[in-house]
Every structure is written in structure tokens, then in C-alpha cells.
Amino acid sequence: MSESLLIYILSSKGKVNIDQYNKIFSMTCLASESEDDDLDSYTLNQISRLLEALGFCEFDFDKRILYMCQPFLVLLPTFGLPNAVLVGARTPNLIKNLKIAVSKRRETAQLIEIEQARQNKNIPALVKIEAIDTKTISEIANECNIKHDLDQPVAWSLVNLSSSILELQQSLKFEKMPELNWSGKRIFSIKKLSFSDHDDNNSTNLFKLLEYKNPVNQQKHYWLWNGDQAAQVTLDWGRYLLLKYNNANVLLYDEKLSKMAVPFFVPLPNILAKSAALCSGLAPIQGKVDSNTIEKVQVNNLINIYSDIPKPIVDKIAEKLGQELILISLKNNIAKCKQ
Amino acid sequence: MNYIEWNNVIAKHFFNNNMARKEVLLYVNEAIIDSLGKPFGDDINIFLEAVKCGPPWVTRTGFCQKAHQSYSNWRSRSLQYPPYIAYLACFVLAATQEGDWAPHAYYPRFRKLLDESEPQGILPSIDLMDQLWEDLEKWCNEDKKEELGRFVKRIRGNWCNVGLPLSQTIISNEERKNLNIIFEEAKLDPTDAPPPEVIPRILQKFGQNVLEKRTFKLLSGTEEIDKVLKTALLSVILEELEQWDGSIHLQSNVQEAAKPSITKVWLRLCLKIDDNNFVTSSFRFKTNVLFPEEGLCFELSGDKHVWSCEEDHEGWSKKLKDVSGEQQIIFDASKIDWKNGVVFCDQNNQWEARLKGETTKLFFSGSNDSLYDWIETHHLERGLEFRVCCYGEDIQKVKIWGESNCSKFTQKEVTGLPKGWVLFYGENAKCSCPDIDVLCLSSLLRLKLKGIKVDNPNIYLKIAPPEIVVENGSGDEKVIMNEIELNQRNRDRPVWRIPKDAPINQKIRIEVVDGDLQDSKTLELIDPDLASSFDLVPHRDNFGEIVKKEIESPKVSGVIIYSKKDTEVYPLTLPTHLSERIIFIGAKPGEIIDWPNELLSNNWSPIWALARTMKKVWVVHYCGNPKQIQDHFNPSLPCKDHSAKKKWKKAVWVNRKITKEPNLTRLRLMWAKYKEVAHHV
């Protein structure tokens, strides 16, 4: 119950401003866990991103509002029996009603609840229905007044819907312009795969991604520079475009385990993150590269590991991002963090 | 304005969303009436004429009779506010009239105000006005659930009728709004209010430009008749302090210049005492203000480090630390002069964190706030274990006090404290230590509800009921919920929990009683229900950006896709991720692949995947398609390869006791057919 408390409260409110969300988050999810005061400083940001990727809610940071999404059942890209995961808002009563509806069809359907990994304990457990066919799932959904889309695995539909780095490249207009003189400027380091105050990129690199903070409203802006020409980009896509221009591959895939690892500070753009998370319905777990540098992903770099990513979907994700997958054994190269 | 218009203007002025959960005092004087009437070209004289007439439906002649008639059955009239508020305001207005009357002379003031020439003595039917005050309390606290403020009916002194309006004059709205100036000057921490007993001294010292003579008189009053109102005044002031965000909002007639908008927070010393009696001290703070998203970076004059911190939980910061190096350094608070205090500044975010300079520092265990260490506090509480650090003359004073007024009190030899400071361990203080404010033991019993409210101030979710926190209890206090005493789960913490079987959708009254003292609150628990609409969820374009204008397609909202384009059909893949070794079984005995040792076949499709777990158990997963289940897909004629048939039999039949079958009945029946065939292969 406690891990779902945040979502139950938000579900009853429908929408809350970010300040209220932060307060509710603080009261339901935060509490000093250890004497060493070592709570992950990215907890709030990370959990917010994960909640969005798993289809619970949408954050509109311009309006500073969190919107809960309506309860919805979508297909996972599983083999064999269809599995539909519950996304969006929920209450204890809604879960109870689902259980009742499933128990009436004990021969043909079952409700499966899977706890998230310990490091993701503030994210509600995965609730999915496995049935002998989609018709049975549809009947259950209708009985509980839950809308559903069971035609295609949602992860597949999302990855196909997403734009690509090629489309971004074609839409960007580089223009000659003087550099902004705002203080607090940071540059994306391809070496560290994160923003840094100092430029440690190879001087031969033509393209640079810079972050500027508006001194008045503190809003951040991102510009991709090509010599003395620049184009404004969004953060998530801008990072991957820079990596593409520098032939830097960062997406790791373990074909045997069907797991994909994405550097923590180069997260997937919104729709692709949703696609990856909704391959399993489970939040990615955090790990660390613990032996050798893997192409551009250095030792000790934090990574998010997504489970159950089928090859067709990971190929599409990589294609959309202009990445070539790095095929490795995650088991031998990655240490899990704070499980 | 006519009576009802005046009534609504006055009601809206006092009862509004800004006052949600705060106590409303119907403090009305001539200036307020004039200012409320001004936008309509009216003044106090028009107001008095209007109240003499009353609302259209009153027919009686006397003032109190008219007021009572306005109240009778008012809820059936579909009005926005109770129609008697203007009458009650008029009673309070009379109490605030200046003139040559004895301080307690209420009726002459009233008659002068209404220009009545009736004989001396009480007003006819004034005893009926008690019903109006009581109804106002009910409307405010129950009907409106404190959304527009909280109203408390009190009686000043022993005057049962006139004591009611007099009780509304304890502090004006104007004074209330300017209390933040006093809080700022007195360096009060809104998250750690001083004991109420110290407040009058603070107000006397710092309130000269803010408070009216009437308020000072009440504060310094020693008469028993003023006790109720003095306590009420202190409660209002503490309530204002606790909701103060640390900034200064200067109101109207106070002459002092406004200070720049800097967010001020008060540092709390945190002590960690190890088994070798070494004390490590650090800083954190608590605030009512939201933390900047990227955290804070404080600098200290003459210090090269940048001390960063962010929110830990519930307004508490993490410890101040320098994280720029390879190893983070927690700020060593023993290097600071605790007597004079210190100021850290974050210029970027305009935050200031200050340590209040004092020669006695009191600490309670942080466990109440889910914190480790001993955390500095500014008020002593009964029944608790504490630590106290003293310097200079305070050492002797505290020692003498502690040894005779606490159930346990010892000086502890420790290292790690700033030079000249001494540490005492104490438990269960019985009375205050004279002259040392932080060691003042309060007698004001307070009950607080700590939890997440649902839109309405007094409504909580049943799945997340609030904690009941009692301040200043003697240790023998009783907490009662709807007349049933609650059990305190942990005697070390003055915290009670609402039982799991507490009723929902009805008023719950929580009361704390400690000897003659008592405090109470009401709340309601509800089951969480889904929000009524999810229509406002934004749409994203195919780059994932929120669309500002309506676009056709493709777009996505949450994970709901709006696209006219058909997606190619998802190419199903075999579940090779299930295990490091999987045996795929086909419909014909002999169709078997031991993956990854053998390659997957293109000639036939597996129906089952037997995945081996760490415990050497095989788990059966169905990997055919749903249609095959509907067709009751049975094993067909075997292949000719004997070795393959043998392997097939072993996987399906021989290993059956170390195989976990599917959960779904339909699948189990299908698997049973495979076992039966395998048995006879």
C-alpha cells in the first residue's frame, strides 16, 4: 500500500501543481533512510521521469502542473498469452474491482502484481492481466470501466510513432549568432556523458551542446553549436543529436537477457522512454559500468537498465536515435546499484 | 448598500480562502467598516442605518430580536453567507468604541453607537445572540469545513453576553498581518516556535510599532478573567508564526522600510555522540518554503567551500556539505561560535541560513522527524529525554535547575564541542529554568494533525490518516477520538495514530485532555476516489513535446496514441530472455530445441517454453498463439527422429516432478494432454 500511496493521492486529485506534488512526494516517499544521509539526490527527478514513462502521469513543466492519466489497459509485447498492464490513475477500489473481475474468470485469466525493484520502491507495483485472449481482457476492462487498447503492444506503437534523429536534423535551422552572455553556462561532455562547467570535448569536434540558464526566470535553454552557427534544441533529443554527430554510441543491449542499458544522464526522449518502460511495465533499475569502459560509456557511469526489451523494439529505438546498438553481456559488465 | 450587501462584504472580508484553517477573529472597528464601504461610496453611518433596518424578511423591532430573526431558518434562504454576520460585526464594533466609559462598560458604548436612548441595563433578548455565535462556529467549521477560516466561540471574562463580542477584539487583522515584522526582528524560527510563555516578552520587546495598546493590555493582564483570551491570543500568534514563510510583507501603516525578499531559514545544530563520547556537530534546517529544484549552494564569509544542501523530507534539509571534491565533507559546526551565531548565504537563490547565537542550546532526539542525531530545538517539552549544551554563566544556572527539576540530569564529559561548552543529559523536566527561554516549559496544551489533506483543510484519505501530535503534554495526557481513548504506540513520542477502523465520511472529533487543559480538532476520513475528469492531460507531438495548439495526429497523451497511420504488425519473437537455458517444445513429439545449445528452428513453431530457474526447476510458459488455445491445440503425430522423441518425452513427462505447470486452468489442461502423449511416446 505505501508504495502506491503517492499515486493513490495524486489519482484522487487528478491534477496538482508541481509545488503540491513536491510536498506530497516529500511526505509519502522521502524519509532519511540511513544515518549516512545518503539518499539519492536524483530521487525526485528520477521518480518523476519514471512515473511519466510508465504512463501514470504527464508533467507540464511550463505550466508547472502534474496531470494524472486516466486508468488504461495496454498490451505488453509478450509472446504467447496476451498480457495487459494497467497504466494511469488508480485507487485501492479500482484494483479491488479488477481482482474481482479476474477472479470470476479464474480459468482463463489471472491478475499478476509484481513489486518494483527495491531502489524503485516508491513506484507502484506492476499490475497486469494475463488471459487466454484479448477478448477476455477487454471484458474485464469493460466490467471495471477501464478504457483499453489491445490491438498492438503499446511499446511497438509508441516506438513507431516517435520522431527520429533524422527528422530532427532535417528540421533544425542553424543560424549565425553571437553567443548568449548568461552566466551559469554548461557544456555537454561526450566523455562524461553529462553537462560540465568545463569544455573537455575534443577540440576537433565541430558540434557542441550548451546549456544556458535565463537569469530572470531560471529557465534552461539548450543550443547546439556548429562553429559560429547555432540551433535551439530540446535537451533529450539534443544530446542524442550531438552523440550522432560525434559517432558516439551509448545504447547497450544484452540480446540474451533482452535488457537495454541507457546512460543515466542521456535518458531516452519521452516517447521512446515510454516505449522502453512499457515493454515490461517495470521501472528500469539503476546500475553502474563496473569493469571496462564500453565505447563511450565509462567505468562508474550510471545507467538505467530496462527489462524485457524485444529485439524488434530495441532496434527501432536505436534507429530512431541514430545509434548503433552496443551488444554486450550486461551480467559481466554492470553492477546493480542499491538494490 | 443595503443590509444583505453589507453583510456579504463583511463576511467576505473575514471569511475567505486566504484564511483556510486559520482562526478568524471578527475584529471590526470604524476604520474597517469605512474601508469596506468606501468602494460603494458608503461609510459607517450608512452601515448603522442598514443594520437598524436588517434584512428584508425581519419584522421585529428590537435590535437583538431582528438579529435573531435574521438567523432563524437562514439555511433555507439559499444565501452565500449567514445573514447575521453584520449584526455580530456591529456588536464587536460597539466593543471597539473609544470614549469616556469604564473599560468593562459595554452597553453604554453600544447605545451610543446605535444612537439609542433606551434606559440603562442589558439589551432586551441579548441572551439569544449566543445562538448566532454558535451557529457561526458551526457554519465555518462544519458546513464550510474551515475552507474559509476557523471560528471559535469564546467568552471574555464572566460576562456571558457581552463577553462574546469582546472576545473578538484580541487582535486586529492589521496587527496580525504585521506580526511577521516582530517574528523577523525577534529571529523566530517558524518551524520551531518558542514556548507560548515566552511570546508576551517577545511581543513587548519587538511589537511597539506593530501592536495596539489594547493588545499590550491583554498581554500584560494578570486577571483570571482575561486568561481565556490571552491564551487565545497566544494561539493566534503561534498559528501565524508557524505559517510564516520567513519573508517580510509590510502592511499599510507601519513605517519601517521593506526588506529585500530573501528567504530566511534557521539552522539547527545536529549532534552525534559516539560510544567514545566524541561529539560530531553539523547543520541542517527546516523550512515552510519549497526548496529550489536544484538545491542550494551556501557560502560562508572567509570560507572557500561551497556548502550545498537539498530537501531531505517534509521541509527538512539534508546536512550542509561540500560535494565538490572526491569525498564529500559535512560541515563541522563545532568550528562556529554558537554564542554569536553565523550566516550562510546563497546569492543565486537569495536564501540565507542563520544560526541563532545563544549560550544554551537544547536538543531532542530526531527520531520524531525520522532523523538521526540530536536536533536543536527552541522549546522544552515534558516527559522527553533531552541534551543541553551550555556556555559561561548558563552552565551553573542550568546545572542547578536540572539537578532539582528533572527526573535524570547529569553532566557528560565529552570532546568535540566548541571550547567552553558543556553537555548535560536530561530527562523529563518538571518546570522551567528561570531566565533561559529555550528551557521554558510550556503549559499551553496543543494538538496538531500531521498529514496530507485532500483539497479540503480537514479531510484526509483513509489510506493516509494524519498523525496526532500533542505538544506540551505532561506525559499523562489522554487523546480521545469520538469519546474513545486512543493508545499511544510509543511512550517516547507524543504521537498517536488514528485506528485503521476509524469511520469514513463522517466528522471525527479528536481531543486531548491533560488535567484541566484541553485542545481539540475535527477531521473527516474519506476513501480515495478517482478524480472526476482526466480530460486536461496534455498531448505530446511525436518528438514528445507538449503541444500548445491542437494538432491533428500523430499525438500521444500518457500512453494513449492518436494516429491515423496504421502501424506495421508487431513481429512476435520467442522469449529467449526467460532463462539462460530454455527447452522449446513443438506440437509434434520430437519437436524440441535445447536453447542456446541448439539453434531455433524455422520449420516449426514452439508451443511451450520450459525455462530453467536457478533452483533447477523448469517453468512452463505458453508461447503459441491465443488461437491455438481456442482450437484446443493437441499434440499431433510424432516425428521419426527417435533421439528427438526421447528428449521430448524427458522434457515433458520424465521431468514432470521438477516442472512448474501454468497457473491458468485452460493452459494446465492443455499441458496435461502433452504429458499424457509424452508418457506413451
Contacts between the chains, C-beta under 8 A, distances in Angstrom:
chain1	res1	chain2	res2	distance
A	1	B	463	6.4
A	5	B	463	6.6
A	5	B	464	5.7
A	8	B	461	7.1
A	8	B	463	6.0
A	8	B	464	7.9
A	8	B	528	5.0
A	9	B	452	6.0
A	9	B	454	7.7
A	9	B	461	6.4
A	9	B	464	6.7
A	9	B	528	7.0
A	11	B	528	6.7
A	11	B	530	5.8
A	11	B	531	6.6
A	12	B	454	6.3
A	12	B	461	6.8
A	12	B	528	4.2
A	12	B	529	5.9
A	12	B	530	6.9
A	12	B	531	6.3
A	13	B	454	7.3
A	13	B	455	7.1
A	13	B	531	6.1
A	14	B	530	8.0
A	14	B	531	2.6
A	14	B	532	7.1
A	14	B	533	6.5
A	14	B	534	6.5
A	14	B	536	7.9
A	15	B	531	7.4
A	15	B	536	6.2
A	19	B	290	5.3
A	22	B	290	6.2
A	22	B	311	7.9
A	23	B	290	7.6
A	23	B	452	8.0
A	24	B	452	5.9
A	26	B	311	6.3
A	26	B	313	5.3
A	26	B	314	5.5
A	26	B	315	7.4
A	27	B	313	7.5
A	27	B	314	5.8
A	27	B	451	7.5
A	27	B	452	5.5
A	28	B	452	7.2
A	28	B	464	7.4
A	30	B	311	7.4
A	30	B	312	6.5
A	30	B	313	3.5
A	30	B	314	7.3
A	31	B	313	5.0
A	31	B	370	4.3
A	32	B	312	5.7
A	32	B	313	6.7
A	32	B	370	5.5
A	32	B	371	5.6
A	32	B	372	6.6
A	35	B	372	4.4
A	37	B	312	7.4
A	37	B	318	5.6
A	37	B	319	5.6
A	37	B	330	8.0
A	37	B	372	7.9
A	39	B	312	6.8
A	39	B	318	7.4
A	41	B	295	7.3
A	41	B	310	6.1
A	55	B	558	5.1
A	55	B	559	4.0
A	57	B	558	7.5
A	58	B	537	5.4
A	58	B	538	5.5
A	58	B	540	7.7
A	58	B	546	7.8
A	58	B	557	7.1
A	58	B	558	6.0
A	60	B	538	5.2
A	60	B	546	5.6
A	62	B	546	7.1
A	67	B	534	7.4
A	67	B	536	5.9
A	67	B	537	4.4
A	67	B	538	6.5
A	68	B	531	6.5
A	68	B	534	6.5
A	68	B	537	7.6
A	69	B	534	6.3
A	69	B	537	5.4
A	69	B	557	7.1
A	69	B	558	3.2
A	69	B	559	7.4
A	69	B	560	7.6
A	70	B	534	3.8
A	70	B	537	7.3
A	70	B	558	7.4
A	70	B	560	7.9
A	71	B	530	7.2
A	72	B	558	7.0
A	72	B	559	6.8
A	72	B	560	6.3
A	74	B	559	5.8
A	77	B	570	6.2
A	78	B	575	7.6
A	79	B	572	5.8
A	79	B	573	6.8
A	79	B	574	6.2
A	79	B	575	4.6
A	79	B	609	7.7
A	79	B	621	7.9
A	79	B	623	4.7
A	80	B	575	7.4
A	80	B	609	7.8
A	80	B	621	6.2
A	80	B	622	4.3
A	80	B	623	4.3
A	80	B	624	6.5
A	80	B	625	7.7
A	81	B	622	5.6
A	81	B	626	6.9
A	81	B	629	8.0
A	81	B	664	7.7
A	81	B	667	7.8
A	82	B	626	6.5
A	87	B	558	6.7
A	87	B	559	5.5
A	88	B	534	7.6
A	88	B	558	6.0
A	89	B	530	5.6
A	89	B	531	6.8
A	89	B	534	6.8
A	90	B	530	7.8
A	91	B	527	7.6
A	91	B	528	4.7
A	91	B	529	6.3
A	91	B	530	5.7
A	92	B	463	6.4
A	92	B	527	7.6
A	92	B	528	6.9
A	93	B	527	6.7
A	93	B	528	7.8
A	93	B	529	7.5
A	94	B	530	6.8
A	106	B	665	6.7
A	107	B	664	6.8
A	107	B	665	4.0
A	107	B	666	5.3
A	108	B	664	6.5
A	108	B	665	7.7
A	108	B	666	5.5
A	109	B	664	7.3
A	110	B	663	5.5
A	110	B	664	6.0
A	130	B	664	7.4
A	132	B	626	6.0
A	132	B	629	5.0
A	132	B	630	7.5
A	132	B	664	6.7
A	132	B	666	5.4
A	132	B	667	7.5
A	133	B	626	4.2
A	133	B	629	7.4
A	133	B	630	7.0
A	134	B	626	7.3
A	147	B	560	7.9
A	149	B	560	7.1
A	149	B	561	7.5
A	152	B	567	5.9
A	152	B	569	7.4
A	152	B	570	5.6
A	153	B	570	5.3
A	154	B	559	5.3
A	154	B	561	7.5
A	156	B	567	6.6
A	156	B	570	4.3
A	157	B	561	5.3
A	157	B	563	7.8
A	157	B	567	5.3
A	158	B	556	6.9
A	158	B	559	6.9
A	158	B	561	6.9
A	160	B	567	4.6
A	160	B	568	7.1
A	161	B	542	5.6
A	161	B	554	5.1
A	161	B	556	6.4
A	161	B	561	5.9
A	161	B	563	5.8
A	161	B	567	7.6
A	162	B	542	5.8
A	162	B	543	7.9
A	162	B	544	7.4
A	163	B	541	7.8
A	163	B	542	4.3
A	163	B	543	4.7
A	168	B	543	7.2
A	234	B	543	7.0
A	234	B	544	8.0
A	234	B	545	6.5
A	236	B	544	7.0
A	237	B	543	6.4
A	255	B	576	7.9
A	256	B	576	6.7
A	256	B	577	7.3
A	256	B	580	7.2
A	256	B	596	7.4
A	257	B	577	5.4
A	258	B	576	7.1
A	258	B	577	3.4
A	259	B	577	7.6
A	269	B	543	7.1
A	269	B	544	5.0
A	270	B	540	6.3
A	270	B	544	3.0
A	271	B	540	6.8
A	271	B	542	6.8
A	271	B	543	7.8
A	271	B	544	4.6
A	271	B	556	6.2
A	272	B	544	7.8
A	274	B	556	7.8
A	274	B	559	5.7
A	278	B	559	6.4
A	307	B	577	8.0
A	308	B	577	6.1
A	310	B	573	4.9
A	311	B	573	5.9
A	312	B	570	7.1
A	312	B	571	5.1
A	312	B	573	6.5
